[in-house]
């Protein structure tokens, strides 16, 4: 059922680590703390990755759903 309702799959991952790739090709990884029906996400302990290595650490970030290319649940 979760493949038909991606927001439900995300809600099940609250406080878990996820990776998010944006349309501008940046990848962020962090603990999912919030998500809404527009797929806006808040990540805690967020870091930007480049070639699977940490490029920058941000703490908490808000990612707008319309900027997301894909989400990987790890």
HTML snippet that shows the backbone in 3Dmol.js (N, CA, C, O; Angstrom):
<script src="https://3Dmol.org/build/3Dmol-min.js"></script>
<div id="view" style="width:600px;height:400px;position:relative"></div>
<script>
const pdb = `
ATOM      1  N   UNK A   1       0.809  -1.193   0.000  1.00  0.00           N
ATOM      2  CA  UNK A   1       0.000   0.000   0.000  1.00  0.00           C
ATOM      3  C   UNK A   1       0.852   1.256   0.000  1.00  0.00           C
ATOM      4  O   UNK A   1       0.442   2.272  -0.561  1.00  0.00           O
ATOM      5  N   UNK A   2       2.037   1.214   0.619  1.00  0.00           N
ATOM      6  CA  UNK A   2       2.864   2.413   0.719  1.00  0.00           C
ATOM      7  C   UNK A   2       3.347   2.901  -0.640  1.00  0.00           C
ATOM      8  O   UNK A   2       3.625   4.090  -0.793  1.00  0.00           O
ATOM      9  N   UNK A   3       3.457   1.998  -1.656  1.00  0.00           N
ATOM     10  CA  UNK A   3       3.883   2.458  -2.964  1.00  0.00           C
ATOM     11  C   UNK A   3       2.821   3.320  -3.630  1.00  0.00           C
ATOM     12  O   UNK A   3       3.137   4.097  -4.531  1.00  0.00           O
ATOM     13  N   UNK A   4       1.560   3.196  -3.201  1.00  0.00           N
ATOM     14  CA  UNK A   4       0.489   4.032  -3.726  1.00  0.00           C
ATOM     15  C   UNK A   4       0.364   5.328  -2.937  1.00  0.00           C
ATOM     16  O   UNK A   4      -0.216   6.297  -3.427  1.00  0.00           O
ATOM     17  N   UNK A   5       0.891   5.355  -1.743  1.00  0.00           N
ATOM     18  CA  UNK A   5       0.790   6.522  -0.878  1.00  0.00           C
ATOM     19  C   UNK A   5       2.182   6.847  -0.329  1.00  0.00           C
ATOM     20  O   UNK A   5       2.498   6.486   0.805  1.00  0.00           O
ATOM     21  N   UNK A   6       3.015   7.525  -1.123  1.00  0.00           N
ATOM     22  CA  UNK A   6       4.397   7.771  -0.691  1.00  0.00           C
ATOM     23  C   UNK A   6       4.497   8.585   0.594  1.00  0.00           C
ATOM     24  O   UNK A   6       5.456   8.422   1.348  1.00  0.00           O
ATOM     25  N   UNK A   7       3.536   9.447   0.856  1.00  0.00           N
ATOM     26  CA  UNK A   7       3.593  10.231   2.094  1.00  0.00           C
ATOM     27  C   UNK A   7       3.477   9.319   3.310  1.00  0.00           C
ATOM     28  O   UNK A   7       4.084   9.591   4.346  1.00  0.00           O
ATOM     29  N   UNK A   8       2.709   8.246   3.199  1.00  0.00           N
ATOM     30  CA  UNK A   8       2.594   7.287   4.309  1.00  0.00           C
ATOM     31  C   UNK A   8       3.921   6.573   4.545  1.00  0.00           C
ATOM     32  O   UNK A   8       4.310   6.339   5.690  1.00  0.00           O
ATOM     33  N   UNK A   9       4.613   6.229   3.463  1.00  0.00           N
ATOM     34  CA  UNK A   9       5.927   5.589   3.597  1.00  0.00           C
ATOM     35  C   UNK A   9       6.902   6.535   4.280  1.00  0.00           C
ATOM     36  O   UNK A   9       7.704   6.106   5.110  1.00  0.00           O
ATOM     37  N   UNK A  10       6.841   7.819   3.940  1.00  0.00           N
ATOM     38  CA  UNK A  10       7.721   8.804   4.584  1.00  0.00           C
ATOM     39  C   UNK A  10       7.387   8.968   6.057  1.00  0.00           C
ATOM     40  O   UNK A  10       8.284   9.038   6.897  1.00  0.00           O
ATOM     41  N   UNK A  11       6.101   9.030   6.373  1.00  0.00           N
ATOM     42  CA  UNK A  11       5.697   9.184   7.775  1.00  0.00           C
ATOM     43  C   UNK A  11       6.209   8.030   8.634  1.00  0.00           C
ATOM     44  O   UNK A  11       6.499   8.218   9.816  1.00  0.00           O
ATOM     45  N   UNK A  12       6.318   6.856   8.055  1.00  0.00           N
ATOM     46  CA  UNK A  12       6.829   5.698   8.790  1.00  0.00           C
ATOM     47  C   UNK A  12       8.323   5.820   9.059  1.00  0.00           C
ATOM     48  O   UNK A  12       8.860   5.101   9.902  1.00  0.00           O
ATOM     49  N   UNK A  13       9.000   6.722   8.353  1.00  0.00           N
ATOM     50  CA  UNK A  13      10.446   6.900   8.506  1.00  0.00           C
ATOM     51  C   UNK A  13      10.814   8.087   9.391  1.00  0.00           C
ATOM     52  O   UNK A  13      11.983   8.470   9.446  1.00  0.00           O
ATOM     53  N   UNK A  14       9.845   8.674  10.082  1.00  0.00           N
ATOM     54  CA  UNK A  14      10.155   9.791  10.974  1.00  0.00           C
ATOM     55  C   UNK A  14      11.233   9.385  11.972  1.00  0.00           C
ATOM     56  O   UNK A  14      11.183   8.297  12.545  1.00  0.00           O
ATOM     57  N   UNK A  15      12.195  10.257  12.172  1.00  0.00           N
ATOM     58  CA  UNK A  15      13.352  10.069  13.048  1.00  0.00           C
ATOM     59  C   UNK A  15      14.367   9.061  12.512  1.00  0.00           C
ATOM     60  O   UNK A  15      15.311   8.700  13.215  1.00  0.00           O
ATOM     61  N   UNK A  16      14.179   8.608  11.278  1.00  0.00           N
ATOM     62  CA  UNK A  16      15.148   7.717  10.635  1.00  0.00           C
ATOM     63  C   UNK A  16      15.977   8.527   9.643  1.00  0.00           C
ATOM     64  O   UNK A  16      15.589   9.629   9.255  1.00  0.00           O
ATOM     65  N   UNK A  17      17.107   7.984   9.238  1.00  0.00           N
ATOM     66  CA  UNK A  17      17.988   8.655   8.286  1.00  0.00           C
ATOM     67  C   UNK A  17      17.491   8.405   6.862  1.00  0.00           C
ATOM     68  O   UNK A  17      17.227   7.267   6.474  1.00  0.00           O
ATOM     69  N   UNK A  18      17.369   9.495   6.085  1.00  0.00           N
ATOM     70  CA  UNK A  18      17.012   9.386   4.674  1.00  0.00           C
ATOM     71  C   UNK A  18      17.986  10.229   3.855  1.00  0.00           C
ATOM     72  O   UNK A  18      18.668  11.103   4.388  1.00  0.00           O
ATOM     73  N   UNK A  19      18.040   9.955   2.561  1.00  0.00           N
ATOM     74  CA  UNK A  19      18.812  10.763   1.623  1.00  0.00           C
ATOM     75  C   UNK A  19      17.845  11.377   0.624  1.00  0.00           C
ATOM     76  O   UNK A  19      16.869  10.745   0.220  1.00  0.00           O
ATOM     77  N   UNK A  20      18.124  12.614   0.229  1.00  0.00           N
ATOM     78  CA  UNK A  20      17.247  13.341  -0.687  1.00  0.00           C
ATOM     79  C   UNK A  20      18.104  13.967  -1.780  1.00  0.00           C
ATOM     80  O   UNK A  20      19.059  14.688  -1.495  1.00  0.00           O
ATOM     81  N   UNK A  21      17.756  13.686  -3.028  1.00  0.00           N
ATOM     82  CA  UNK A  21      18.450  14.320  -4.149  1.00  0.00           C
ATOM     83  C   UNK A  21      17.555  15.406  -4.719  1.00  0.00           C
ATOM     84  O   UNK A  21      16.380  15.174  -5.006  1.00  0.00           O
ATOM     85  N   UNK A  22      18.129  16.603  -4.879  1.00  0.00           N
ATOM     86  CA  UNK A  22      17.378  17.731  -5.405  1.00  0.00           C
ATOM     87  C   UNK A  22      17.539  17.837  -6.909  1.00  0.00           C
ATOM     88  O   UNK A  22      18.431  17.226  -7.497  1.00  0.00           O
ATOM     89  N   UNK A  23      16.667  18.619  -7.523  1.00  0.00           N
ATOM     90  CA  UNK A  23      16.718  18.807  -8.976  1.00  0.00           C
ATOM     91  C   UNK A  23      18.019  19.442  -9.431  1.00  0.00           C
ATOM     92  O   UNK A  23      18.419  19.267 -10.582  1.00  0.00           O
ATOM     93  N   UNK A  24      18.691  20.179  -8.545  1.00  0.00           N
ATOM     94  CA  UNK A  24      19.983  20.776  -8.911  1.00  0.00           C
ATOM     95  C   UNK A  24      21.148  19.811  -8.658  1.00  0.00           C
ATOM     96  O   UNK A  24      22.312  20.212  -8.683  1.00  0.00           O
ATOM     97  N   UNK A  25      20.822  18.541  -8.415  1.00  0.00           N
ATOM     98  CA  UNK A  25      21.773  17.435  -8.259  1.00  0.00           C
ATOM     99  C   UNK A  25      22.459  17.361  -6.899  1.00  0.00           C
ATOM    100  O   UNK A  25      23.287  16.475  -6.688  1.00  0.00           O
ATOM    101  N   UNK A  26      22.144  18.260  -5.972  1.00  0.00           N
ATOM    102  CA  UNK A  26      22.713  18.146  -4.627  1.00  0.00           C
ATOM    103  C   UNK A  26      22.011  17.019  -3.880  1.00  0.00           C
ATOM    104  O   UNK A  26      20.831  16.750  -4.105  1.00  0.00           O
ATOM    105  N   UNK A  27      22.752  16.362  -2.987  1.00  0.00           N
ATOM    106  CA  UNK A  27      22.204  15.280  -2.169  1.00  0.00           C
ATOM    107  C   UNK A  27      22.379  15.644  -0.698  1.00  0.00           C
ATOM    108  O   UNK A  27      23.463  16.033  -0.264  1.00  0.00           O
ATOM    109  N   UNK A  28      21.289  15.508   0.060  1.00  0.00           N
ATOM    110  CA  UNK A  28      21.308  15.754   1.498  1.00  0.00           C
ATOM    111  C   UNK A  28      20.940  14.475   2.223  1.00  0.00           C
ATOM    112  O   UNK A  28      20.129  13.685   1.741  1.00  0.00           O
ATOM    113  N   UNK A  29      21.547  14.278   3.391  1.00  0.00           N
ATOM    114  CA  UNK A  29      21.235  13.127   4.242  1.00  0.00           C
ATOM    115  C   UNK A  29      21.024  13.645   5.651  1.00  0.00           C
ATOM    116  O   UNK A  29      21.757  14.516   6.120  1.00  0.00           O
ATOM    117  N   UNK A  30      20.009  13.099   6.327  1.00  0.00           N
ATOM    118  CA  UNK A  30      19.751  13.497   7.704  1.00  0.00           C
ATOM    119  C   UNK A  30      18.567  12.744   8.276  1.00  0.00           C
ATOM    120  O   UNK A  30      17.956  11.910   7.607  1.00  0.00           O
ATOM    121  N   UNK A  31      18.254  13.055   9.529  1.00  0.00           N
ATOM    122  CA  UNK A  31      17.113  12.430  10.209  1.00  0.00           C
ATOM    123  C   UNK A  31      15.846  13.175   9.820  1.00  0.00           C
ATOM    124  O   UNK A  31      15.750  14.389  10.003  1.00  0.00           O
ATOM    125  N   UNK A  32      14.887  12.454   9.289  1.00  0.00           N
ATOM    126  CA  UNK A  32      13.609  13.043   8.899  1.00  0.00           C
ATOM    127  C   UNK A  32      12.823  13.405  10.158  1.00  0.00           C
ATOM    128  O   UNK A  32      12.482  12.530  10.954  1.00  0.00           O
ATOM    129  N   UNK A  33      12.537  14.698  10.336  1.00  0.00           N
ATOM    130  CA  UNK A  33      11.799  15.120  11.521  1.00  0.00           C
ATOM    131  C   UNK A  33      10.369  15.541  11.206  1.00  0.00           C
ATOM    132  O   UNK A  33       9.498  15.468  12.073  1.00  0.00           O
ATOM    133  N   UNK A  34      10.117  15.983   9.974  1.00  0.00           N
ATOM    134  CA  UNK A  34       8.757  16.377   9.582  1.00  0.00           C
ATOM    135  C   UNK A  34       8.580  16.176   8.084  1.00  0.00           C
ATOM    136  O   UNK A  34       9.534  16.266   7.311  1.00  0.00           O
ATOM    137  N   UNK A  35       7.342  15.902   7.692  1.00  0.00           N
ATOM    138  CA  UNK A  35       6.971  15.888   6.284  1.00  0.00           C
ATOM    139  C   UNK A  35       5.492  16.265   6.199  1.00  0.00           C
ATOM    140  O   UNK A  35       4.726  16.032   7.134  1.00  0.00           O
ATOM    141  N   UNK A  36       5.106  16.849   5.065  1.00  0.00           N
ATOM    142  CA  UNK A  36       3.703  17.214   4.906  1.00  0.00           C
ATOM    143  C   UNK A  36       3.177  16.685   3.583  1.00  0.00           C
ATOM    144  O   UNK A  36       3.893  16.009   2.844  1.00  0.00           O
ATOM    145  N   UNK A  37       1.915  16.998   3.288  1.00  0.00           N
ATOM    146  CA  UNK A  37       1.271  16.460   2.096  1.00  0.00           C
ATOM    147  C   UNK A  37       1.875  16.967   0.796  1.00  0.00           C
ATOM    148  O   UNK A  37       1.610  16.401  -0.265  1.00  0.00           O
ATOM    149  N   UNK A  38       2.689  18.031   0.856  1.00  0.00           N
ATOM    150  CA  UNK A  38       3.369  18.555  -0.326  1.00  0.00           C
ATOM    151  C   UNK A  38       4.789  18.003  -0.457  1.00  0.00           C
ATOM    152  O   UNK A  38       5.550  18.429  -1.326  1.00  0.00           O
ATOM    153  N   UNK A  39       5.134  17.062   0.404  1.00  0.00           N
ATOM    154  CA  UNK A  39       6.458  16.432   0.457  1.00  0.00           C
ATOM    155  C   UNK A  39       7.547  17.407   0.904  1.00  0.00           C
ATOM    156  O   UNK A  39       8.729  17.168   0.657  1.00  0.00           O
ATOM    157  N   UNK A  40       7.159  18.503   1.559  1.00  0.00           N
ATOM    158  CA  UNK A  40       8.154  19.355   2.200  1.00  0.00           C
ATOM    159  C   UNK A  40       8.738  18.557   3.347  1.00  0.00           C
ATOM    160  O   UNK A  40       8.003  17.912   4.094  1.00  0.00           O
ATOM    161  N   UNK A  41      10.051  18.593   3.493  1.00  0.00           N
ATOM    162  CA  UNK A  41      10.737  17.788   4.504  1.00  0.00           C
ATOM    163  C   UNK A  41      11.599  18.659   5.398  1.00  0.00           C
ATOM    164  O   UNK A  41      12.144  19.670   4.955  1.00  0.00           O
ATOM    165  N   UNK A  42      11.718  18.267   6.644  1.00  0.00           N
ATOM    166  CA  UNK A  42      12.684  18.863   7.550  1.00  0.00           C
ATOM    167  C   UNK A  42      13.630  17.764   7.992  1.00  0.00           C
ATOM    168  O   UNK A  42      13.209  16.713   8.475  1.00  0.00           O
ATOM    169  N   UNK A  43      14.925  18.028   7.816  1.00  0.00           N
ATOM    170  CA  UNK A  43      15.957  17.072   8.223  1.00  0.00           C
ATOM    171  C   UNK A  43      16.785  17.660   9.353  1.00  0.00           C
ATOM    172  O   UNK A  43      17.173  18.827   9.299  1.00  0.00           O
ATOM    173  N   UNK A  44      17.055  16.863  10.369  1.00  0.00           N
ATOM    174  CA  UNK A  44      17.945  17.256  11.462  1.00  0.00           C
ATOM    175  C   UNK A  44      19.297  16.586  11.233  1.00  0.00           C
ATOM    176  O   UNK A  44      19.375  15.543  10.584  1.00  0.00           O
ATOM    177  N   UNK A  45      20.351  17.182  11.763  1.00  0.00           N
ATOM    178  CA  UNK A  45      21.717  16.675  11.574  1.00  0.00           C
ATOM    179  C   UNK A  45      22.013  16.480  10.086  1.00  0.00           C
ATOM    180  O   UNK A  45      22.653  15.505   9.693  1.00  0.00           O
ATOM    181  N   UNK A  46      21.542  17.416   9.272  1.00  0.00           N
ATOM    182  CA  UNK A  46      21.652  17.302   7.817  1.00  0.00           C
ATOM    183  C   UNK A  46      23.067  17.597   7.342  1.00  0.00           C
ATOM    184  O   UNK A  46      23.775  18.443   7.888  1.00  0.00           O
ATOM    185  N   UNK A  47      23.441  16.873   6.317  1.00  0.00           N
ATOM    186  CA  UNK A  47      24.727  17.111   5.674  1.00  0.00           C
ATOM    187  C   UNK A  47      24.545  17.000   4.171  1.00  0.00           C
ATOM    188  O   UNK A  47      23.739  16.212   3.677  1.00  0.00           O
ATOM    189  N   UNK A  48      25.316  17.809   3.459  1.00  0.00           N
ATOM    190  CA  UNK A  48      25.322  17.751   2.005  1.00  0.00           C
ATOM    191  C   UNK A  48      26.436  16.809   1.577  1.00  0.00           C
ATOM    192  O   UNK A  48      27.558  16.885   2.079  1.00  0.00           O
ATOM    193  N   UNK A  49      26.116  15.924   0.648  1.00  0.00           N
ATOM    194  CA  UNK A  49      27.078  14.922   0.205  1.00  0.00           C
ATOM    195  C   UNK A  49      27.577  15.230  -1.200  1.00  0.00           C
ATOM    196  O   UNK A  49      26.858  15.784  -2.032  1.00  0.00           O
ATOM    197  N   UNK A  50      28.818  14.857  -1.438  1.00  0.00           N
ATOM    198  CA  UNK A  50      29.403  14.909  -2.778  1.00  0.00           C
ATOM    199  C   UNK A  50      30.277  13.679  -2.929  1.00  0.00           C
ATOM    200  O   UNK A  50      31.224  13.496  -2.164  1.00  0.00           O
ATOM    201  N   UNK A  51      29.977  12.837  -3.900  1.00  0.00           N
ATOM    202  CA  UNK A  51      30.685  11.567  -4.092  1.00  0.00           C
ATOM    203  C   UNK A  51      30.667  10.725  -2.819  1.00  0.00           C
ATOM    204  O   UNK A  51      31.683  10.144  -2.439  1.00  0.00           O
ATOM    205  N   UNK A  52      29.520  10.664  -2.168  1.00  0.00           N
ATOM    206  CA  UNK A  52      29.306   9.895  -0.938  1.00  0.00           C
ATOM    207  C   UNK A  52      30.146  10.366   0.246  1.00  0.00           C
ATOM    208  O   UNK A  52      30.293   9.633   1.224  1.00  0.00           O
ATOM    209  N   UNK A  53      30.689  11.557   0.178  1.00  0.00           N
ATOM    210  CA  UNK A  53      31.445  12.130   1.289  1.00  0.00           C
ATOM    211  C   UNK A  53      30.797  13.440   1.709  1.00  0.00           C
ATOM    212  O   UNK A  53      30.202  14.141   0.891  1.00  0.00           O
ATOM    213  N   UNK A  54      30.918  13.761   2.993  1.00  0.00           N
ATOM    214  CA  UNK A  54      30.326  14.977   3.513  1.00  0.00           C
ATOM    215  C   UNK A  54      31.006  16.203   2.930  1.00  0.00           C
ATOM    216  O   UNK A  54      32.222  16.364   3.033  1.00  0.00           O
ATOM    217  N   UNK A  55      30.206  17.066   2.315  1.00  0.00           N
ATOM    218  CA  UNK A  55      30.716  18.322   1.761  1.00  0.00           C
ATOM    219  C   UNK A  55      30.501  19.462   2.750  1.00  0.00           C
ATOM    220  O   UNK A  55      31.359  20.331   2.904  1.00  0.00           O
ATOM    221  N   UNK A  56      29.333  19.454   3.428  1.00  0.00           N
ATOM    222  CA  UNK A  56      29.007  20.486   4.412  1.00  0.00           C
ATOM    223  C   UNK A  56      27.989  19.939   5.405  1.00  0.00           C
ATOM    224  O   UNK A  56      27.179  19.078   5.062  1.00  0.00           O
ATOM    225  N   UNK A  57      28.032  20.440   6.632  1.00  0.00           N
ATOM    226  CA  UNK A  57      27.063  20.064   7.661  1.00  0.00           C
ATOM    227  C   UNK A  57      26.213  21.290   7.965  1.00  0.00           C
ATOM    228  O   UNK A  57      26.731  22.394   8.130  1.00  0.00           O
ATOM    229  N   UNK A  58      24.894  21.081   8.039  1.00  0.00           N
ATOM    230  CA  UNK A  58      23.972  22.193   8.216  1.00  0.00           C
ATOM    231  C   UNK A  58      23.167  22.159   9.500  1.00  0.00           C
ATOM    232  O   UNK A  58      22.613  23.188   9.885  1.00  0.00           O
ATOM    233  N   UNK A  59      23.077  21.057  10.163  1.00  0.00           N
ATOM    234  CA  UNK A  59      22.188  20.984  11.322  1.00  0.00           C
ATOM    235  C   UNK A  59      20.789  20.666  10.851  1.00  0.00           C
ATOM    236  O   UNK A  59      20.502  19.529  10.474  1.00  0.00           O
ATOM    237  N   UNK A  60      19.900  21.669  10.868  1.00  0.00           N
ATOM    238  CA  UNK A  60      18.520  21.450  10.446  1.00  0.00           C
ATOM    239  C   UNK A  60      18.248  22.191   9.140  1.00  0.00           C
ATOM    240  O   UNK A  60      18.612  23.358   8.992  1.00  0.00           O
ATOM    241  N   UNK A  61      17.600  21.500   8.189  1.00  0.00           N
ATOM    242  CA  UNK A  61      17.259  22.111   6.908  1.00  0.00           C
ATOM    243  C   UNK A  61      15.805  21.809   6.557  1.00  0.00           C
ATOM    244  O   UNK A  61      15.238  20.796   6.966  1.00  0.00           O
ATOM    245  N   UNK A  62      15.228  22.722   5.790  1.00  0.00           N
ATOM    246  CA  UNK A  62      13.893  22.544   5.229  1.00  0.00           C
ATOM    247  C   UNK A  62      14.061  22.386   3.727  1.00  0.00           C
ATOM    248  O   UNK A  62      14.702  23.215   3.081  1.00  0.00           O
ATOM    249  N   UNK A  63      13.492  21.328   3.171  1.00  0.00           N
ATOM    250  CA  UNK A  63      13.564  21.072   1.739  1.00  0.00           C
ATOM    251  C   UNK A  63      12.149  21.126   1.177  1.00  0.00           C
ATOM    252  O   UNK A  63      11.263  20.393   1.615  1.00  0.00           O
ATOM    253  N   UNK A  64      11.952  22.001   0.206  1.00  0.00           N
ATOM    254  CA  UNK A  64      10.640  22.104  -0.431  1.00  0.00           C
ATOM    255  C   UNK A  64      10.400  20.913  -1.333  1.00  0.00           C
ATOM    256  O   UNK A  64      11.283  20.492  -2.079  1.00  0.00           O
ATOM    257  N   UNK A  65       9.205  20.378  -1.256  1.00  0.00           N
ATOM    258  CA  UNK A  65       8.860  19.181  -2.008  1.00  0.00           C
ATOM    259  C   UNK A  65       9.012  19.317  -3.511  1.00  0.00           C
ATOM    260  O   UNK A  65       9.352  18.345  -4.187  1.00  0.00           O
ATOM    261  N   UNK A  66       8.763  20.525  -4.056  1.00  0.00           N
ATOM    262  CA  UNK A  66       8.862  20.689  -5.504  1.00  0.00           C
ATOM    263  C   UNK A  66      10.302  20.710  -6.006  1.00  0.00           C
ATOM    264  O   UNK A  66      10.525  20.743  -7.216  1.00  0.00           O
ATOM    265  N   UNK A  67      11.280  20.692  -5.109  1.00  0.00           N
ATOM    266  CA  UNK A  67      12.699  20.634  -5.491  1.00  0.00           C
ATOM    267  C   UNK A  67      13.271  19.227  -5.435  1.00  0.00           C
ATOM    268  O   UNK A  67      14.426  19.016  -5.804  1.00  0.00           O
ATOM    269  N   UNK A  68      12.483  18.265  -4.979  1.00  0.00           N
ATOM    270  CA  UNK A  68      12.984  16.899  -4.758  1.00  0.00           C
ATOM    271  C   UNK A  68      12.916  16.075  -6.033  1.00  0.00           C
ATOM    272  O   UNK A  68      11.878  16.014  -6.692  1.00  0.00           O
ATOM    273  N   UNK A  69      14.033  15.443  -6.372  1.00  0.00           N
ATOM    274  CA  UNK A  69      14.099  14.525  -7.500  1.00  0.00           C
ATOM    275  C   UNK A  69      13.771  13.098  -7.027  1.00  0.00           C
ATOM    276  O   UNK A  69      12.949  12.404  -7.625  1.00  0.00           O
ATOM    277  N   UNK A  70      14.441  12.678  -5.932  1.00  0.00           N
ATOM    278  CA  UNK A  70      14.135  11.382  -5.332  1.00  0.00           C
ATOM    279  C   UNK A  70      14.468  11.392  -3.843  1.00  0.00           C
ATOM    280  O   UNK A  70      15.221  12.232  -3.352  1.00  0.00           O
ATOM    281  N   UNK A  71      13.876  10.425  -3.148  1.00  0.00           N
ATOM    282  CA  UNK A  71      14.128  10.226  -1.713  1.00  0.00           C
ATOM    283  C   UNK A  71      14.520   8.766  -1.523  1.00  0.00           C
ATOM    284  O   UNK A  71      13.838   7.862  -2.007  1.00  0.00           O
ATOM    285  N   UNK A  72      15.617   8.546  -0.818  1.00  0.00           N
ATOM    286  CA  UNK A  72      16.069   7.190  -0.520  1.00  0.00           C
ATOM    287  C   UNK A  72      15.920   6.937   0.963  1.00  0.00           C
ATOM    288  O   UNK A  72      16.482   7.656   1.789  1.00  0.00           O
ATOM    289  N   UNK A  73      15.164   5.916   1.292  1.00  0.00           N
ATOM    290  CA  UNK A  73      14.999   5.519   2.681  1.00  0.00           C
ATOM    291  C   UNK A  73      16.088   4.507   2.979  1.00  0.00           C
ATOM    292  O   UNK A  73      16.130   3.435   2.376  1.00  0.00           O
ATOM    293  N   UNK A  74      16.991   4.858   3.933  1.00  0.00           N
ATOM    294  CA  UNK A  74      18.137   3.995   4.198  1.00  0.00           C
ATOM    295  C   UNK A  74      17.933   3.128   5.407  1.00  0.00           C
ATOM    296  O   UNK A  74      18.814   2.343   5.759  1.00  0.00           O
TER     297      UNK A  74
END
`;
const viewer = $3Dmol.createViewer("view");
viewer.addModel(pdb, "pdb");
viewer.setStyle({}, {cartoon: {color: "spectrum"}});
viewer.zoomTo();
viewer.render();
</script>
